[in-house]
Amino acid sequence: MHPLIDASELAELVLGPEPPTVLDVRWALTGPPGVEAYREGHVPGAVFVDLDRDLAGPPGPEGRHPLPDAARFEAAMRAAGVRRDRPVVVYDAADSTAAARAWWTLRYFGHGRVQVLNGGFRAWAEAGRPVSTDEPRPAPGDFTALPGSLPALDAEGAASLARRGVLLDARATERYRGEVEPIDPVAGHIPGALTAPTSGNVGADGRFLPAEALRERFAGLGATDAAEVGAYCGSGVTAAHQVLALALAGVPAALYVGSWSNWVADPSRPVATGD
């Protein structure tokens, strides 16, 4: 199954006899709760999933958005109606940052048929597709969360990969360089990591660049299907977007879920700054 779906394809499925489970995961790190936008209008039949509550564990030494406990994630997905035998489509506002975290987490826990709405809700609305304010109460799903279906890194694994392979830092370049750090207590990056902001994965409309353009971008960083590749960010959200973009380019990659917020929780870990 291709990782992306466009608004026209989704519209046909939503109105068809066997619609997918649609999850609205609109979220912003410093913005209003995504559920507010959901209640103002969403893809018909979509169920809201909260990134902080449902797609991550409690913040702490493991990071600001660590992996959720398997049982907790399973319960959240079942409450949202996710079934083992039914495709899932996830979307956010536009650029797929939060949607990619939902895509990765579902895939990591064993759901094999997950797609991201390319361009998010903005693409859906701009295409004139129907918008609903009804909040469905889906029948409980039967999804079983089995961790390990996608590769994940811990701090030790990320440090090792930065030495022997390609570790991409998905944050803004000024955060990578250590020039600013608006969220975490220490500025800089994992030694050996390369800067590759996720903003370079999408166009102005929030849609992913064509696969060939993504392949060219990542190949310039040494991230090809012949290399061992991983990604991290501040807390494992935008890095999931990087992993999705790499998948579109045909490059398998591991996600350091704890990311920088986990890395700097241990003051003995080295920190690099500059280029």
N, C-alpha and C positions, 0 to 999 in steps of 0.2 A: 504494500500500500504506500502510495506517495505521501510524504509528510505534509504536503500542502493541499488545500482545496480552495477554489475561488467561490465568490458569492453566487454565481449562476449555478454552479454544480450543487452547492449546499441548498439553494432554493428548491431545486428539483427533488433533492432527497427529503427535505423537511416536509414537503407537500406530498410525498409519495406514501405508499402503503407501509413501508418499513423504515421510518425515519431513524437517523442515528441519535444517540444521546448527545445533546448539545450542552456544553458547559461554558458559562460566561465567567471569565476570570479577570475582569477589569480590576486594575490595581495600580496604585502609584505610591512610591516610597514616601513621599511627603505630601501627597494630595489627599482629597477627601476619600472616605471609604468607597470602594468600587460598587458596593451594593446600592448606593444612591443613584449612580448612573444606570445600573440595572433596572431599578424601579421606574426610572423615567422612560425606559424603552429598551427592548432587547429582541434578539432573534426569537420568533415564536417557538415556544416549547423549551427554551433554554432555562437551565437551572443555574443559579449563582453559586459559585465556589469561591471561598475566601482564601487567598494565597497564604496569608499569615496563619490562619487557623487550620486549614485543610491540607495545604501543600508543603508545610514545614513543621518541624517540631519547635518546642519552646526555645527562645534565644538563650544563649549561654556560652560557655567556653567552646562548644562545638561550632559556634557561629551564630549569626543573626537569623539565618533561615536554614537550619540543619535539616537533614532528612527526617520526615515524620516517622514515628513508630509504625511498623507495618499494620498492626491491628487497628490503630487509630486512623490511618489512611484508608484502610479497607472499609471501616465503618462510615467514613465521610463519603467515599465514592458510592457505597451502597445506598446511602441516604439520598444521593444525587441521582440515583437510578442507573448507575453504571453496571452493565452486564458483561459477562465474559464473551458472549457470542454476538454482541452488537457493537458496531463501530462507534467511536466517540469523536466528536469535533469540538475543539476548544478555540476560544477567541478572546481577545482583549480589545482595548480601544482602537489600536491601529498597528503598532509596530511589532506585535507578537512577542514582546519581552516576557510578560506574565504568562501568555499562552504557551510559550516555549517551556516554561517551568512546569506547567501542567502536562504538556506533551511528554517531557522527559520523565517526570515522576510516574506517570501512568505506565510509560514504557519500561522504566526501571523495575517497577513492581509487577511486570508481566503481561500488561495488556498490549496485544500486538497490532491493534487496528485503531490508531489514533492519528488524527489529522488536525492541522492548524489552519484556521480561516485566514488566508493571505490578505493582509490589509485590515483585518479586524472588523469591528463593528462599523467603523467609518466607511470601509469599502461596501459593506452590506447596505448601509443607509444611503450612501451616494449612488448606489445602483438602483435605488427606488424599491428595494425589497420591503416586504411587510415588517412592521415593528409592533411588538406587543407589550402591554404593561401587565398582562396576567402573570401570576406567579404559580406555575404548575406544582403539583404535589405528586411527583412520580412514584410509581410502585417501587418498592425496595429492590435494588439490584442484587446480583449474586457474584459480583467481582471478588476474586480472591487475590490478595496482595502477596506475591512471592518475590522477594527482593533479589536483585542481581542480574536482571536481564539486559542491562546496559552497564558498561564499565564506569566505575566511580573511583575517585582518588581520595586518600586522606593526606594529611600534611607531609608525611614521610614520602608517600608516593609522588606527590606533586614536586617535592624537592628533587627526588631522583629523576623524574621525567624531565625537569628543567635542565639537568646535566646531560642526559643521554638522548633526549628526543626534542620535541617542540611543545613548550607550554605557553599558551596564549593568554594574555591578560586582557579581558574584555572591557575593562573600565576606560573612562576618558583618559587620554594621554597625560594630561596634567596630574591626574591622580597616580598614574603609573610612575611618573617621574618624581613624585613626592612633593610637587609644588603646592598642592592643596590636598586636604583630606577633610571633607565636610562631615564624615560619619564615623569613621573608625579612629581609635586613639593614636595610631601610628601611621605616618605617611610613607609611601614607597611601594616596592614590589618584591616579589620572590626573586632572589638572584637567579639569573639565567632565563627568566621569562621574557617574552617579547610582547610589545604593545600591539593590540589589534582591537580597537574600540568597536563595539557592536553597531555603532551608528553607520559604519561602513558596509554593513550587510544589507541595508535596505535603502530604497529610494525615498524621495520626499513624500510620497504617498503612503509610506509605511510598508509597502510590499517588498518582499525579498528580491534582490537582484537576480538576474538569470543565472542558472547554474554555471555557465561558462565564465561569467564575470566573477562569481564567487571562487571558482577553481583558480582563476588567474590571481585573484587577491591572495588567497591562502598559499598558493605555490610560491609567491614572492616572499613568503615568510618561512618557507621550507615545510609547510604543512601540506603534505600530499598523502596519497594512500600507501606510499612506500615508507612513510615515517610513522613513529609512534607519537600521537598527538593528544594533548589535553588542554583544558580551558578552566580558568577561574575568573572571578570578579570580586565584588565586595562581599556578597553573601550567597552566591550560587543561583541568582536569578538571571542576570544578563549573561552569565556564562552558559546557561542552558540554551539561550538564544544563539550563542556561538556554536555550541554543539549541533544545534539544528541547522544552522547555516553550513557548517562543515559537512553534515549529512547530505544536504542538497548538492554540495560540491563533490560528493562521492568519497569523503574522507572520514572514516570512523574516528571518534574522539571520546576520551574519558572526561568526566566532569568532576572537578574538585568542589564538592558540595559546600563544605565549610568555608572555602575561599579565604579572602584576606581577613575577614572578621575572625576566622578560626586561627589563621596563621599568626596573627599578632596577639592572640590570647596567651601565647607562650613567649615571654620576653627573651628566651634563649635562642629563638629562631632568628636567623640573619635577615636583615632588611637592606635592599639596594635602593638607590635613588638615581635620578638622572636617566640618561639614555643607555 
